[in-house]
Amino acid sequence: MTGVKRVLAVGYSQTGQLTQLLNSVLGPLQAAEGIEVTTVPLTPLKEEPFPWPFWYFFDTFPESVHLDPRPIDESVLPEGDFDLVIFAYQVWFLSPSMPATAFLKSARGRRLLAGKPVVTLIGCRNMWLMAQETMKRELEAIGARLVDNIVLTDSAHSAFTFVSTPAWMLTGNRGPFLGGLIPAAGISADDIAQAERFGRAIAQQLPTRSPDDDSPMCTGLGAVKINERLIASERFAHRSFRLWGALLRRLGRPGAPQRRIVLGLYVVFLVTMILTVIPISAVIKRLIAPFTRERVMRQRAYFAAPSGESAELKD
Ligand SMILES: Cc1cc2nc3c(=O)[nH]c(=O)nc-3n(C[C@H](O)[C@H](O)[C@H](O)COP(=O)(O)O)c2cc1C
């Protein structure tokens, strides 16, 4: 196939982190001859507050996990036809963020995605497995074809980011905290700069790719890294979010007083669970690791698809 390949890049970013990541990936595509990039920022109709007010932050979880997002401005979404969609999204409560979900649910978004090869690009703290499961299901229902998934996360230890990410979201202060004991929240500038390699790989292959090719373009580049210790915790937490989210939605709209009382109880329960269940399950997992090796390897391969964890071709 000859002719210009048209790439649509969509995404939302509150702090600018995901925009920087997307721009790093898009750089080589914008520089490539024969590729035309259209970038469309997803824009919530009502701007999300930053930093997040405490209650508003937690009260966002029921609708996030039940994929009932606050709306975006659909009029900014283009009408045209694209050869590839790069869909950048962040995770909110183990689900695609509300603006990303609003794109998936919008008539124009669905039309842009239907039948197209899609590269998902995630920038989040470190828990993205369940969100991507949701994304895969939604893309499949639309008829979109996921060809690559690229994920960048905060490289600090989970115990640190458990403090630094909410601190960043709720105060706007990115850190470092406690005199440098807890590193600054977010994806490192170096990791963002190196994400250019994905753009290079796509720019190299896209011009000569057949339109019905579903094979990944970013294998061998370390596109994802699976933290196997988080698999069970994510499953458990996602189930808990779905259950409690359904209950809270039955109690009223976001902000309803009776909903807030139960939400307060749930936040206490949730923090207690995270501080107990996650470390305990991590210890148990380490103890039984020799017996579960094969199953865990299968799970890793499943969650790492389609781009995979391997980085053997990295330059
Ligand atoms: C409401 C909310 C919920 C979040 N939940 C998660 C989560 O479940 N897992 C995760 O890894 N990161 C989570 N994050 C962090 C985001 O994925 C993301 O890293 C952060 O919001 C910065 O993104 P942005 O500034 O580019 O929008 C959450 C952030 C917000 C605001």
The ligand as an SDF file (V2000), in Angstrom:
LIG
                    3D

 31 33  0  0  0  0  0  0  0  0999 V2000
   -9.3240    9.5420   40.3650 C   0  0  0  0  0  0  0  0  0  0  0  0
   -7.9950    8.8700   40.1120 C   0  0  0  0  0  0  0  0  0  0  0  0
   -7.8780    7.5050   40.2750 C   0  0  0  0  0  0  0  0  0  0  0  0
   -6.6610    6.8600   39.9610 C   0  0  0  0  0  0  0  0  0  0  0  0
   -6.5910    5.4850   40.0630 N   0  0  0  0  0  0  0  0  0  0  0  0
   -5.4570    4.8440   39.6460 C   0  0  0  0  0  0  0  0  0  0  0  0
   -5.3970    3.4150   39.6140 C   0  0  0  0  0  0  0  0  0  0  0  0
   -6.3590    2.7060   39.9370 O   0  0  0  0  0  0  0  0  0  0  0  0
   -4.2450    2.8250   39.2040 N   0  0  0  0  0  0  0  0  0  0  0  0
   -3.1480    3.5570   38.8220 C   0  0  0  0  0  0  0  0  0  0  0  0
   -2.1310    2.9560   38.4730 O   0  0  0  0  0  0  0  0  0  0  0  0
   -3.1750    4.9070   38.8170 N   0  0  0  0  0  0  0  0  0  0  0  0
   -4.3060    5.5740   39.2140 C   0  0  0  0  0  0  0  0  0  0  0  0
   -4.3490    6.9600   39.1860 N   0  0  0  0  0  0  0  0  0  0  0  0
   -3.2010    7.7250   38.6320 C   0  0  0  0  0  0  0  0  0  0  0  0
   -3.4770    8.0370   37.1670 C   0  0  0  0  0  0  0  0  0  0  0  0
   -3.5330    6.8640   36.4080 O   0  0  0  0  0  0  0  0  0  0  0  0
   -2.4350    8.9720   36.5190 C   0  0  0  0  0  0  0  0  0  0  0  0
   -1.1650    8.4550   36.6640 O   0  0  0  0  0  0  0  0  0  0  0  0
   -2.4550   10.3500   37.1080 C   0  0  0  0  0  0  0  0  0  0  0  0
   -3.7890   10.7550   37.2660 O   0  0  0  0  0  0  0  0  0  0  0  0
   -1.7320   11.3670   36.2280 C   0  0  0  0  0  0  0  0  0  0  0  0
   -2.3190   11.3690   34.9350 O   0  0  0  0  0  0  0  0  0  0  0  0
   -2.5830   12.6440   34.0290 P   0  0  0  0  0  0  0  0  0  0  0  0
   -2.0980   13.8320   34.7780 O   0  0  0  0  0  0  0  0  0  0  0  0
   -1.8120   12.4280   32.7780 O   0  0  0  0  0  0  0  0  0  0  0  0
   -4.0680   12.7300   33.7940 O   0  0  0  0  0  0  0  0  0  0  0  0
   -5.5430    7.6290   39.5300 C   0  0  0  0  0  0  0  0  0  0  0  0
   -5.6730    9.0210   39.4060 C   0  0  0  0  0  0  0  0  0  0  0  0
   -6.8750    9.6260   39.6740 C   0  0  0  0  0  0  0  0  0  0  0  0
   -6.9820   11.1250   39.4830 C   0  0  0  0  0  0  0  0  0  0  0  0
  1  2  1  0
  2  3  1  0
  2 30  2  0
  3  4  2  0
  4  5  1  0
  4 28  1  0
  5  6  2  0
  6  7  1  0
  6 13  1  0
  7  8  2  0
  7  9  1  0
  9 10  1  0
 10 11  2  0
 10 12  1  0
 12 13  2  0
 13 14  1  0
 14 15  1  0
 14 28  1  0
 15 16  1  0
 16 17  1  0
 16 18  1  0
 18 19  1  0
 18 20  1  0
 20 21  1  0
 20 22  1  0
 22 23  1  0
 23 24  1  0
 24 25  2  0
 24 26  1  0
 24 27  1  0
 28 29  2  0
 29 30  1  0
 30 31  1  0
M  END
$$$$
